Structure formats: C-alpha cells, structure tokens
Amino acid sequence: MNTGRSGVPAGVKDWAVAVGVAATLLVAGLSENRSAMDADPVGYSLLVAGGLALAARRRAPVAVLAVTGLCAAGYQALGFDVPAVAFLFAVYAAVRAGHRIVTVVAAVSMLAALPLAVFAMSPDMSVSEALARSRGALEIAWLVAAGAAGEALRQAERRADEAERTREETARRRADEQRLHIARELHDSLTHQISVIKVQAAVAVHLARKRGEQVPEALLAIEEAGREASRELRATLSALRDDGTASPCGLGHLPELVERARATGLDATLTVEGQRHDVPAAVDRTAYRIVQESLTNVVRHADAARASVRIEYRPGALAIRVDDDGNATPHTAPPPGVGLLGMRERVTALGGRLRAEPRREGGFTVQAELPVDHTP
C-alpha cells in the first residue's frame, strides 16, 4: 500500500480530499440555491458526484477530468452558481500524471461549455451576460494556476527520480571499483604465497614417497589445505571480478550447470515447478549462484551418487532446493565453509531465507526462498 511521508495511506488521503471537496461544493450549492433544493436534486447530486470522483484521481486522472468537467457543466446548467472546484483538482492531478495535451483540450472545452451552460439556463440572457456570469477570466486564471502547480510538482518528482538514479549509479560504480581493488590486492598478496605453499608441500610429499619414507600426516594436511585454499581464492576472485557480464548465469543457464555436474559422474536432475515468470536480476543471479555452490560442494565433499535441484515459482517468491544422498548426517555436520557463508549473505541481502543442513535420512539439503516482489 502506498503511503505518504506522514505514513497515511494514499487512498485514505484521496478519499479525505474527495469528501472535503464534495462537502464544500454541496454547502456552496445550498447557500447559493436554497430555493432550488426541492426542484433540482440532480444538481446537488452532480455537486457531490464531482467531488467524490476525485478519490480516483491517481488511478484514472483522465477519466476523473472528464467526470468532474461534465458534473460542473451539468450543475451550472441547472442553475447552481458554484465554481468548478473539483475540475480544478482534476486538472492538477492530470497534469501531474503527465497528461498535458488531454488536460489542455479538456480545459478549453470546459471554458467553452460553462458559458453555454449558463446561456442554456437563461435563453433570454445575452452572450456578454452569459460570459460575465460564467466568470471566464477567473476560470482561466484558476485553470492556469492548477495546471502550473501540477506541472511544477511533476517536474520536481522527475528531477528527484533522476537524482536518485544518479546516486544509485554512483554508489554502484564505487562499489564495483572497490570490489576490483580488493580482487587485485588479494591476487597480488595471496595467490603467489599460496601457490608456493602448495608446490613446496607437493614436492616434499613426492620426495618422501620416492625415498620410500612414510609421509607425515601434517604434510599431507598442508598439501590438501594448499589445494583447497587455492580453489577458494580462485572462486573468491572470480566472484569479486564478476560484474554480471563476465560469465553467463541465471535461471536460464541452470540446465548447463546440472549437465556439467552430470559430467563428473553425479546423477543430477533439475525440476522446475510453478508458472514461470520474470524475476529481478538480483534474484536470478543469486538463484544460479546457490545452485552452483551447492552442486560444487556435492561434487567436492559429499561423496554423493545423486543430487536433485528443484526450482519452484511461487506467488511473490522463488524457492530453490538442492538435495544429495552424500555422507552428511545430523551428527557429522561439517562447519559452514566460505561458500555457504557467502550464499547466506547473498540470500539475506535480498530479504530471503536460507536453510543448509544435513538431512535426517542422510545427505545434505540447501533450501532458499527469495522474494521477487520487493527485492532490495
């Protein structure tokens, strides 16, 4: 529900304005036409209808413009000497919504219709008297003022939107620059050192085995840690340098991702449920990354034979679930690695929920739900 800065819903404010204008018009009509109260109930109905129509001025500004104009011409033709206040509000709303040409045409038509309505009320009245009675100059001034106010606010809102977009683009560009800077620093400071550790450990293991000596467990652990650190660093650098165009990713590329997992010998399947619909780009990328990280963990660590990927399009949300039949159990749950922590951060940033844990029947499950209506 749209709310203003005061926190009051826009619909409530629209109805408050509409009721206030309708009440003002009705009071003005009663004070000016007491003798016509019994004779012309249609006129009073038009006064009230013209005011209440303003409740829809945000949703249908052009229709409200037409309704208020017809009501004003109608009650003036019936002898109610009441200004077209509702029509002025409608002019303001239509111009603010960007319907300038339609509003100008409606205003000109209204300026022509009001004298005709007065003349129709009193056929014996001269044209000059009808023009004077319709307050043509005053009506023009008020119409110009209402249109100018609507245009001024429209331009102010447009400039505010452009300023907001500029701020977002600037912040995004700075974040990209900072991310690339971090990637360069990590590459320059860590890649070489980790490579040296990995190579030295591998050489030591090779020489020990060549001499027929027993390889110390600590040395094997250093070799494995070096390989794992190298893989994690490459993945981190790839994520930091990824600006959304470096490599194809998204829900449309999930079949390729599952196929690559199958190429490793894993019996991986993909199931898509629900009515497919477009999702925000951030959700699209995050869903791909969740499946990618989950399948990578299954291939590397789970010792699994099968894995299933399920994508479900729900009203207002996208659900992702990846299950495997690996060796994880509730009693042997491994500590969350960098990949799972990064996955949780991505989901949390979008206002979603993530659950990653061993299954009671064995294996591991990753479940995420990402909102698609109000994604930050």
N, C-alpha and C positions, 0 to 999 in steps of 0.2 A: 504494500500500500504506500502510495506517495505521500510524503509529509513535508511540510514547510520547515523553515528554520525554527519556528516556535514549537514544532512537534505535533501540530494539529494536522490531521489528515486533510489532503487537498479537497476530497469530496465533501467533507464537513464544511470547510470554508466556502466552497462553491454554493452549497445549499444555504448557508448563512447569508451570503451576498444576495442570492436569488430571492429568498424570503424577505430580506430587508428592502430590496428594490420593489418587490410586488406590494409590500405593505405601504411603502411611500407613495407609489402610484395610486393605490386604492384610496388612501387618505386624501391625496390631491384631487382625485376624481370626485369623492364625496363632498369635499369642501367647495369645489367649483360647480358641481352639478347636482345639488340637493334635490331639485325638482325633477330631475331625470332618473332618480333612483328606482322608482317603480316602473317607469316607462321603458328604460333601456338596460335591463340586466345583462344583455350581451356586451354592452360597453364595459361594464365592470368586470365581466369575465375576461375580456380581452386585456384589460389593465393587469389583472392578476396573472393571466397566462404569459404575457410578455415578460413579466418579471421572473416568474418561475422557470421560464425557458433558459435563463442564464445559468442554471445549475449544470447544463450540458455544454457550456461554452468551451471547456478544454477539450472535450472529446469530439464535438462536432461544431466547430466555430462557424462554418459557412451556413449550416442548417439553422443555427441559433440566430445568425444575422438575418436570414430570410424570415424566420418566425417573428422575431421582435419587430422587424420592419412592417410586416403585414398587420401585426397587432396594433402598432402605433397608428398606421394609416386607418385601420378599422375603427378604433375608438375615437379618433378625431373626426372621422366621417359621421359618427353617431352623436357628435356634439360635445365631446369631452375635450376641453381646452387644457390638456395636460402634456407637458413636454415629453419627448420620446427618450426618456432616460435609459430605459432598457436597451434601446437601439444603440445608444452611445457606448454602453458597456460592451455590447456585441461587436461594435466597430473596433474598440480597443483590443478585444480578445482575438478577432480575426486577423488584424494587422500583426499582433504579437506572434500569432501562429504562422505568419508568412504569406497570408492570402491578400496581398496588397491590391492586385488588379480587381479581384472579385469585390473587395471592400469598396474600392472607388466606384465601381459600377453600381453597387447597392446603394451607396451614399447619394450618388447623383439621382438614381431612381427615387430614393426617398425624398430628396429635396423637391423633385417634380411632383411626387404623389401627395405630399402634405397640402400644398395649395389646392390641388384638385379635390382632396377630401373635404377641405373647408368650403370650397365652392359648391361641391355636391350637397353639403349640408344646407346651404342657403343659396339656391339658384339665382335669387334676385340680387345677390351681392356682386359688386363689381370686381374685376380681376385685381385691381390695385388693393381693394379692401381685403380680398382673399389672401394676397401676398403678405399684407401687413398683419393679418390675423394669424398666419402660419409662422410668423417671426422668422422669415427666410434668412436674414443676415445673421441672426443669433444662432439659428440652427447650423449654418455653415461654420461659424466660429467654433461651436461646440464639437462638430464633426471633425474639423481640422485638429482641434486640441486632442480629442480622443485618439485619432489616428496617429498623431505625432507621439503621444505617450506610448502607444503600443509599439511603434517602430523604434523608439528610443530604448525601450526595455528589451526588444528583440535583439537589437544591435549589441546591447550590453551583455546579454546572455551569450550571444555568439562570440564576442571577444573573450568572455570568461572561459568558454569551452576551448577556444583556441589557446588561451594561456595555459589551461590545464593540460592540454595535449602537449604543448611545448615543454612544460615542466616534466611530464612523464617521459618524453623522448630524451630530454637532457639527463634525467636520472638513469634511464636505461642505458644510454651511451656511456655514462660514467661507470656504471656497474660493469658493462662489457669491458671497458678499458682496465678497470681494477682486476677483473677476473683474468684477463690475458696477462696482466702484470704478475699476478700470483702464479699463473702457469709457467711463465718464463723463469721466475725465481725458483720454483720447485724443480723445474727441469735443470737449471744451471747448478743448483746446490745439491740436489739429492740423486739425480739419475746416475751421475758418474760414480758417486760413492757407493751406491747400492750395487751397481754393475761390478765394481772392484771386489766388493764383499762376496758377491755371488761367484765370480770367476775364481777367486782365491780359494773359496770353500770347495768348489768343484775340482780344482787342481789337487787340493790336499786329499780329497776323497779318492781321486783317481790314483794318485801316487801310493796311498796306503793300500789300496786293493791290488795295485801292480806288484807291491812288495810282499803281498800275502798277509798283511797285517790286518787286525780287526779295526774297523773304522769306529772311532768313538761316537757314541750317541749324540754328544754335544755338537760334533762336527756335522753330522747328518742334519741335526736340527737347524744349524746355521745355514746349511745349503738350502734346505726347504724354506726357511724363513726368507732367505735372499730371493728365491724364486717368487714367493708369494708377495713380498714387498715390491718386487719389480712389476708384477702383474697389477697390484693395487695402484701403484704410482702411474702406470700407463692408463689405467681406467680413470683415475682422478684427473690426469692431464687432458684426456680426451673429453671428459665432462666439462672441464673449465674452458676448453677451447671451442666447445660446441656452441654455436650461436643459432642453432635451429636449421641451418642450411648445409652444414658440413657433411652430414650423412642422412639418408632418408630414415625417418622414424615417424611413428604414428600408428593408429589402429589399422590403417590400410596395409601396413607392412608386417603385421603380425604373422600372416601365413609364411612369409620368408623366414622370420625368426624361428618359428616352430620347425620349419624344414631344415634349418641349419642345426637345430638341436637333434633332429632325427638322424642327420648325417653322422653324428657322433655315436650312434647306436642306441640312443634313448628312444623309447616308444612314446613319442609326444603327440598329443592330439589338441586340436583347437575347436571350441564350440562357441558359437555366438547366438545369444538368445535375445528376444525382445525386438521391438520395432526400431530399426537403425535410424539414427538421426544425427545431425551435425552436433559436435561438441566443441567447446572452446579449445583454442590451440594449446593452451597450457595443460588442459586435461588430456588432450590427445597425446601429447608428448610424454606426460607423466605415466599414463597407462602403458605406453610402449616400454618406458624405462623399467616399470615394475615387472612386467613380464620378462624383459631382457635380463634383469638382475636375478630374478627367481630361477629362470632356466639355467643361467650361468652357474648359480650356486648348486643346482641339482646335478649338473654335469660334473662339476669340480669336486663337490664334497659329499653328496648324498649317497653315493653308491646305489643309485636307483635304477630300476629297469623301465619304469613307466612314469609319465608325468602328464597331467591334464591341465589345459588352460581354458578357462571359461570366462567369456565376456558377456555381461548382461546389461542391456539398455533398459533402465527403469525410468519412470516419470521423475524428472528432476535430478537423476543421478546415474552414474556409470559404475557398475560393480565388476571387479576383477578378482578372480580366484585361480591360484596355481597350486595344485596338489601333486605330491610324489609319493612313491612307495619305498623311500630310502630307509636308512638305518636309524633315523632320529626317533627317539621315544620321549615321553614326558620326563623320564628320569635321567636322560642323557642329553638334555637340551644344551646345545652349544651357546656360548655367549654371543650376542649380536655383533656382527662384523661391521666394517665400514660401509659395505653395500646396503645392509639392512638399515643402518642408521641414516644413510643418505636417502633411502627410499621413504623412511618415515618422515624425514624433513620435507621432502617434496609433497607428500600427501597432506601433511599438517599445514603447509604454506597455502594449499588450495582449500583449506577448511574441510578436508575429508577425514576418514578414519582408516587405520591400518591395523591388521592383526597378523602377526607372523609367529608361529609356534608349532611344536610337534603335535601330531595327531594322536589320539588315544589308540587308534588301530595301527599306528606305525606310520612313519613318513613325516613329511613336513607340509604345512599349508601356509600360504600367504593370501590374505583376503584384504581387499581395499574397496572403499566406496568413495567416489569423487563426485561432489555436487557439480551440476552443469548449468544451473540457473543463475547463481550468484557467486561465480568464481572470482576471487580477488585478482 
